[in-house]
Each structure stands twice: as C-alpha cells, then as structure tokens.
C-alpha cells in the first residue's frame, strides 16, 4: 500500500513572528542576500510551509550591472546571477510572470500548476516537468508610491514554488503575503549597502572606497604609504578631441581606459584618478619582499595594457580607425594617501613628490620615443632587462636621475 500523502499543516501565527524576528536580527547583523533568502526558505520549511524553490530579483546601482537575482531550491541550492545594463530582453523574460506583473496593476499572481494554470508563461511548463505543483509571485516596492518604484524597478520581484502534491493552502499564501514584505526590508537594507559600496568603489576604487566607508572621509584623513606609482597618458588626445565629436572622443577615451586602467585593476593595482586622459594608480607595498612584488605587478599590468592596446588596434571601430597609443611612467617611493580638497568637496588621492615624478617620467616617453619609462628606484627592485636611457633632469628634482625603458618590440 503506497505511503499516505500527508497534508501540510496550517501555518501558525507564532511562526510568522519567529521568522520576522530572525529577518530583523539577521539584517541588522549585515547578512548577505544569498544567506538571507536561503535561511528564510529553510525556516519556512521547518515551520510547515512546503517551499522547494524561490527566485528573487532586484535592481541596484552598479557601473556594469542593472540587477541581480538569487535563486534557491532544495535540489540545486543557492545560485546567483547578474544582468548587464545592455542586456537584451530574452523571450523567457517577455513570457515571465514578473514581466506580466510589471505590465499590469497586479501585485501578485497565483498559479496552481497541478491544475494546468499558467502554461502561457515560459517558466511554468519547465516547473511542472520538474514536479512543481503550485507557484506564487509578487512585487515588493522599496519606494512610495508603488507606481514610481515599478517605473524605476526599485524593489524586489520574487517567486515561490512547491512540489507538495496539494500545493500551498490558504494559510501558506497568507503567511507569504505577510512575510515577504519583511524579507523585502532585509533585502532593501542589503541593496542600499551594496549600492553605497558599488558607487564609492566605482568613483574612488575598492581600497580607497573601503577606507572612506570605514570613516576616513574628513579633509586631511590619510596615511603615508610606500607604493609603486603608475602614471599613463593617451597620446594625441588633444588633437583627437579637437577634430572628433565629443561622444566619439569619449568612446575613444573609454577604450583606452579599458586597456590601461583595466589592466591595472586586473593585476592588483588601485586606480585613484582619471585626470583628463591620464590614469593615476598605485600598487601598495607591504610586508617582506613587498617592493619587488608591487613592481612585478606593475610590470605585468604594463605588458597587459600594451597587449590590450595592440588587440584593440587590430579591430578598431569603423568611425575611429586611428590606432591608440600611450605613454607610461613607473616610479616607487613614499606618497601621502588621503583626502584633499575643501570641507564640502574632498577627493581621495595621492600627493607628494613621488606622484609628481611619475608624471614627469611619463612626459619623457614622448621625448625618448618609448612606451614605458621607469625610475632608478623602480628598476632597482624589478627583475627586468631594462634599457638604460641615461640621466635626465626631472622638473622639480634637484639632481639628474638615471632613467630606464622597458624593452618592447616596436619601440
């Protein structure tokens, strides 16, 4: 005789309060979205609400992505996805319950899969094939009025599904309608904190952004640090800016920044400033052997930047066929790393003669017709077959300095 199917118990009021308390406590303690959603679903199951799958999607401010989603299921665990700004609307999205809610005045949709409901949505046949019997989806707005939240997608969209033969009962749906807004509060806290970190990191860099978020944002806050300094500049930018439409020149700048600043970040450096068409970055020195390690990282970034420029020049845009070219100065020494500016407008950057000398080294790349020029202090700690260029007087430096060039094919 087959096992008797046990109907799920009605959801108790006490469980609503217990899960609500857990959401508040966890959110105040800084829980991430993944663990918040996973813990929420596990507590629903423990309290008698049969939950086998959920998907939560929400927008956030990020330079590359417009939204992210967290999916949880009993058989697949937690999965996370991010969606780029330029991403096209897929057929799955156009035929999804989420899209249907955004296009209507519906706040939620209930689909009894076991009764054949919702087959017009692309996700439902797939869920039915996997054994799901009931589906509930809703929008939680983070802004009032809700119409404004929807237009800016300021909120979360979530779906909840079960494989229990009887699906959800009325007490389960009522519990979800009460608990999901509380979950939304925790997600809103997470999204706002993530947005703050994303914005600060995008404009200041990860390291400087973390320092600012840790409280080092007053004028004059900072430290003296030892670092390898990177200063690169786009060649021919003044002439290009004069003859190009502004939008096309901006695209050209961003291609160059992707090659140079992108290489810096991919090799462990910290981009501090974009000064017109120049990139100011550092590779901080710490611990035994730190100077050699920082120099090695800077050299790797330099060679990667050159490779990226060469690759870009092989397939330039049709409306900007002129090749990209740049010069780079690498230096090493002490800099003051902190906030400069005025009380109402500060900037996290590096100041000091070492940073200025890195810029002067970059200027020499034009005179010496070399792509990468380094100082004696940099070359002395870096294992590289340097080409000695002689001694040169750098503006602001009392004595002539030995200068070296990185040997690059084509220079």
C-alpha positions, 0 to 999 in steps of 0.5 A: 500500500503506497505511503499516505500523502500527508497534508501540510499543516496550517501555518501558525501565527507564532511562526510568522513572528519567529521568522520576522524576528530572525529577518530583523536580527539577521539584517541588522547583523549585515547578512548577505542576500544569498544567506538571507533568502536561503535561511528564510526558505529553510525556516519556512520549511521547518515551520510547515510551509512546503517551499522547494524553490524561490527566485528573487530579483532586484535592481541596484546601482552598479557601473556594469550591472542593472540587477541581480537575482538569487535563486534557491531550491532544495535540489540545486541550492543557492545560485546567483546571477547578474544582468548587464545594463545592455542586456537584451530582453530574452523571450523567457523574460517577455513570457515571465510572470514578473514581466506580466506583473510589471505590465499590469496593476497586479501585485501578485499572481497565483498559479496552481500548476497541478491544475494546468494554470499558467502554461502561457508563461515560459517558466511554468511548463519547465516547473511542472516537468520538474514536479512543481505543483503550485507557484506564487509571485509578487512585487515588493516596492522599496519606494512610495508610491508603488507606481514610481518604484515599478517605473524605476524597478526599485524593489524586489520581484520574487517567486515561490514554488512547491512540489507538495502534491496539494500545493500551498493552502490558504494559510501558506499564501497568507503567511507569504503575503505577510512575510515577504514584505519583511524579507523585502526590508532585509533585502532593501537594507542589503541593496542600499549597502551594496549600492553605497559600496558599488558607487564609492568603489566605482568613483574612488576604487575598492581600497580607497572606497573601503577606507572612506566607508570605514570613516576616513572621509574628513579633509586631511584623513590619510596615511603615508604609504610606500607604493609603486606609482603608475602614471599613463597618458593617451597620446594625441588626445588633444588633437583627437578631441579637437577634430572628433565629436565629443561622444566619439572622443569619449568612446575613444577615451573609454577604450583606452581606459579599458586597456590601461586602467583595466589592466591595472585593476586586473593585476592588483593595482588601485586606480585613484584618478582619471585626470583628463586622459591620464590614469593615476594608480598605485600598487601598495607595498607591504610586508617582506619582499613587498617592493619587488612584488608591487613592481612585478605587478606593475610590470605585468599590468604594463605588458597587459595594457600594451597587449590590450592596446595592440588587440584593440588596434587590430579591430578598431571601430569603423568611425575611429580607425586611428590606432591608440597609443600611450605613454607610461611612467613607473616610479616607487617611493613614499606618497601621502594617501588621503583626502584633499580638497575643501570641507564640502568637496574632498577627493581621495588621492595621492600627493607628494613628490613621488606622484609628481615624478611619475608624471614627469617620467611619463612626459619623457616617453614622448621625448625618448620615443618609448612606451614605458619609462621607469625610475632608478628606484623602480628598476632597482627592485624589478627583475627586468632587462631594462634599457638604460636611457641615461640621466635626465633632469626631472622638473622639480628634482634637484639632481639628474636621475638615471632613467630606464625603458622597458624593452618592447618590440616596436619601440 
